[in-house]
Amino acid sequence: MTSFSPASNSPDSNSKKSGGWRWFLSPILLTLVSAIAIGAWQTYRYWGYFLVRPGLVDEIEDFAVVEKWGTLDRDTAEIEINWSNLDRPQLDITTTATTAWEDVVKDANQFCPEISNWFSTPSCLYNEATLYFDRQALVTPRTPQLNATELTQHYQALAKTDLIEVPQTSYLPYDFAVGLIVLGRDRQNQPIVFMGIQGGQVENDHYPYYELIFREIEGSPGEWTIAAQRTFYIDIAGYEQLDLGYWIFVSVMWFGLLSPIPLLFYAPRLWRSFKGNS
């Protein structure tokens, strides 16, 4: 009596099946990877960083002593805009009120709570520098404040760098500027300035933050050069901490836009398969 054993799949048949899956998945995987890469690039362009907001510039640790400090704030400074140049108007601080360092630190603590995740609170920004100078006892309630002329002078050093972004046409240049300016000396007793400035709205609820270290040009008193700088952006509309969410959203959007591309790969084989079955 002849017995028959079940037919087993040959290596050739298995390779054909796996090859079929590779053929099916490769265009989709390529499209997915492309969408994720484009999403990452657009996330960096929008926020100025990738997922994790930068900390303070390392060069802030070069401060050995602080000679003066000052804040730019609508509550403590009357700021006038010179509109003679609409693209780059001058920002003139005409009067300034005395602000106690204790109050500045109190506000900074309010805006910079201790957190255990990747994301900084949206309003921390220059307040993080305030807390640094306070913890290091570089600024105390007895440290003198910059007057209006000095604040204007140092802010104009930032304006001359062309780092300040010109907003979209529907928003006013230099809508406002708030932040912290600290003047001191480094360990080599050379002049050094820290500046952390939140700029005005450049597009809907989208604000730049500029953080810089200036050093005085040797042989040119009163002339400053950038020793370190970073620029990134925040949103103030309940959209502040969607760093990762923004990347996912943009990647999904691009995957949808790119999804017709795999059809270019599938269409010929699907057509041949249809013709073969007809």
PyMOL commands that set and color helices and strands:
alter all, ss='L'
color gray80, all
select helices_A, chain A and resi 11-47+58-62+101-111+126-135+148-159+243-258+261-277
alter helices_A, ss='H'
color red, helices_A
select strands_A, chain A and resi 63-72+77-82+90-96+178-186+191-198+206-216+224-235
alter strands_A, ss='S'
color yellow, strands_A
deselect
rebuild
show_as cartoon
